[in-house]
Amino acid sequence: MKKKLISLGLILMITCVLYFIFMTRGHHGQKVDLLQEKENKMTHKENNQEKYYSANTLIKAFENNDIVLTQVNQNTTKYKKANVTPTEYLVNQDEDDRLYLYVFDSTPKRMTVSDNEELSYLPASNTKETIVQEKEAAWNLYIVRRIKFNKLNRLPNIHNIIFKELNDGKVKVFSGSSKHWKGEDTLHYYVHQWSENGHLYNESVQSNKGVLTFTGKRKDKVKYNLNVREGNTRTKSNGTLDLSKEQSLQIGSGGNSPIISDEIHVSIQWGKQKEQFNLISP
C-alpha cells in the first residue's frame, strides 16, 4: 500500500511538471499533402523555402548560448526512427542530461515521426532517478532529450534556443481590461509554410499563457464561468472565486493553426455580474 501511494504521488508530481512544460511549448505539427519527400538537401533559404539543418547547425546554436554538446560514441541503433539512427550527446558533459539528434533528409519525413511522439517519462522508485523525455523539432531535425527529474529546471534553456533561433519563433503580448477585470496573455508561435513540386506544406505551433485579475471591491465568494476565444480556439472554465483575497484566473491554450489572431475575446460571469472585453496585441 505504501509503495502504491508513493507511485501515485510520483505520477501526480511529474504530471504537473510536464503539463507546465507542455503549455509553454505548444503542439507540433500540421501538414498538407505529405506525398513526396525532397530528393536534394536544401540549405538555409528564405522566401517560403524549406530549410535544411545539419548537426553542426544545432551544435553551433547551442555553443553560442554556452551549451556544449559532447558526442557519445555509443551504438544507438535501437533508437532508430524511420530508418534514421540518432547521434547521442551529453549536454554540458552531464551523464544525467542526454540529447539524441536525428537528422532527416527532409522536413516532411521528420514530421511523419514527430507528429506521433509525446513528452513522456520513465519512472523510478527514487524520484531523483526518474528520467523525463522531451521531444523538440526544427525543420528536418528531431531532438529527443532525456534528463533526470531533479534537473528539470534545465529544460527551458534548450527549448528556448530551438524555438527562437532554429524555428524563428515569435512572441505577441495581449492586454486589456473591463470595469472589474484586467488581463494579459503572451503568445509564443511560429509558422513554417513552403511549396514544392506542386504540394503545399505547413507546420505551425502556437501556445499562449496568461492571467486575468479581479480589480473590483467585492469581498465574498462567488461562482464564476469563464469563456476565452482566440480565433477558432475556445476554452472554458468554472469554479468558485474567494474575492476576499486577491484573485487571478489562469488562461492558456495550444494548437497548430497557421492563423495568428490580433485579439483574444474574454467573457466572464461571476455571481450575477457579467463582463466581456478583448485583449489586444498592438
N, C-alpha and C positions, 0 to 999 in steps of 0.2 A: 504493500500500500504506500509506504514511504517513497519507494522508487517511482511509483506511478505519479505521485504528487510532484516529485522533483522534475520528472519528464514533462508533465503538463506545464509546470511553471517555466521550464526552459523554452518550450514551444511558444508560449504566450509572449515571453520576453523577446525572443528572436523575431516573432511575427510583427511586433510593434516596431522594432528597429527597421526591418525590411520594408514595412509599409511607409515609414518616413522616407527611406531612400527612394522607394518606388515613386512616391508623389513628387519628388524633386527631379526625377528622371523623365517621367512620362513614358509613353509607349512607342516602341519602334514598329514601323512597317506599314506601308500601304503600297501595293504595287499594281501596275496596269500592264497587261499584255506581256507577261514574262515568258515569251515564246522562243526567244533566241538570245544566246549569250554572245558576247563580243568575241571576235576572232583575234583581235590585236589589242595588246595592253596600251592604254592611253595615259599620257602624262597629265599633270595638273593643268586643266584649262577652265576658262570661264565661259560666259555666254551659253549657259544651259547645256554644257557638255559634261559628260560623266568624268569624274576624277578617278585617277588610279594612284593608290598609295603603296609604297614599298615598306618593308620593315624599318628601313632607315628613316623614313618619314616620321614614324611613330617614335622611334628612339631619340631622334633629334628634338622633337617637340617636347618630350619629357626632360631631356637634358637641359633645355632652355628654361625649364621650371624646377631645376635642381632635383630631378628624379632620375636615378641611374638604373638602367636595366642591364643585368648581367646574365648572359646566356648560360643555360644549364645543359651540359652535354649528356642528355638522357633520352632514351627511346620513348617517344610519345605517340607511337602508332595507335595505341588503344584509345586515344582521344580523337582519332581521325573523324572528320565530318565532311561528307560529300567528296570523298577522296582527297581531302586536303589535311595534311598532318601538321599540327601546330609546332611552333618553336617555344620552348619553355624558358622563362626568365625569372630571376629573383628581382624583386623591387627593392632598391637600395640595399642589396645583399642580405635581405632578411629571409631566412628559411621559412618563416610563417606567412610570407606575403609573396605569392607566386602569380605570374601572368602567363597565359597561353595565347600566342598570337597566330591567327590563321590569316594567310594572305591569299585571297581568291583571285581568279583571273578577271572577274567582273563583279560589279555590284549586284546585278540580278541573281547571279549564282549564290552570292553571300546571303541575299535576302531570303532565299528559299530555306536556308538553315536557321538564321537568327530569328525569323518571324515565329518560329515554333519553340524558342527557348525561353525559359523563365528563370528569374532570380531564385536561387534555392540555397539550402544549407544542408550540411552533413552533421547531424547531432552526435554528441559525445556525452559520456556520463559527467565529465567535468566541463562546465560551460566555457571555460577559457580555451579548451581544446576543440570546441565546435568550429567547423570550417564553414564560412559563408562564401557562396559562389555567386558572382555577379557578372553579367554579360554587358558588353558595350559594342557598338558598331560605328564605323566611319567609312562610308562608301564601300570599297571592296574588302576592308579589314573587319575581322570579327575577333573580339578580345574577350577572353574569359579570365577573370581574376578570382583566385582562391585565397582567402585571408582568414586568419584566426579571429574568432568572435571578439576577443578582448582588444583587437586593433581595428575595429570597425570605423573608428573616427577617421581613419585614413582614406576611406572610400571616396569621399567627395573630391579629393585632390586630383586623382586621375580622371574621374568623371568630368570635372570642370575643364581640364585640358582638352579632352576629346570633344566635348561639346563646343567649346569656343574656337579652338584652333583647327581642328580637323573637320568639324561639321559646320563651321561658320555660324554657330548658334547666336541667337539674338535675344534681347530682353526688352519687354514692354511693361511699364508700370501704369496701373489704372488707379484712379482715386475719384471719390465723390461723396456726397453727403445728403441727408434729408434733415427734417426738423429734429429727429431724435436719434439718428444713426449716422455714422461715418464709416467709410470703408476704404481699404487699399488692397490691391491684388497685383502680384508680379507674375508675368507670363514668360516662360522660357520656351523657345521654339526654334526649329529650323525646317526649311523646305528644300528638298532636292528634286528637281524636275529636269528631265532631259529626254530627247528623242533620238532614236537610232533605227535605221533600216525600216522606217515607217511605223515604228512602235513608240508609244509614249510611256515613259517610266516615271514613277513618282514615289518618293519616300519622304514622309513628313512626321515630325514629332512635336508635340506641344504639351506642356503641363503648367498649371498655374496653382499658386498657393497664396491665400490672403486672409484677411481678418475683417470682421465687422464689429464695431464697438458702439455700445449704447451710450448716448450722450444726454439722455433725459434725466429727470429727477425723481422718478418713481422709486419706491423702496420696498416693494412687495415681490412675491413670487408669482410668475405668470407662465402659462403655456405659450409656446411660440411655434410658428410654421414658417419655414424659410424656403424660398424658391429662387434659384440663380440660373440665368440663361446667358450663355455666351455663344453666339452663332446658333448652330444646331444642337449644341450641348446643353442639357438641362440637368441640374442637380437639386435635390430636395432634402430637407432635414427638419426634425421637430424635436421638442423636448420641453424642459422647464428652465426658466431663467430666474435666478435669485437677484433681483435688482437692488437689494440692499448692499450688494457688493459690486465692484467693477466687473462688468460683463462683456465678454467678447465671444464671437462665434467664428470658428474656422471655416473657410471656404476653399475649394480647390477641386481640380479635375485633371484628367489627362486624356489624350486622344491622338489621332493621326490625320486630322483634317488639314488639307493644304491651304484652307481659307483662314486667315488670321483676322479676328474681329477688332474693331476700334473701340467697342464699348461692351460692358457687362451689365445686364439688367438685373436688379435686385428687387424682390418683393418679399416683405416680411410682415407677419401679423403676430402681435404679442398681446395677450388678453383680448380686448375688444378694439384695439387700435391696429391700424394697418398703414404702411407707407411703401411707396415704390420710388426708386431712384436709379440712376445709372452711374457706373464707374467708368470714367472716360480716360483714354490714353491720348495725350496731346500729340 
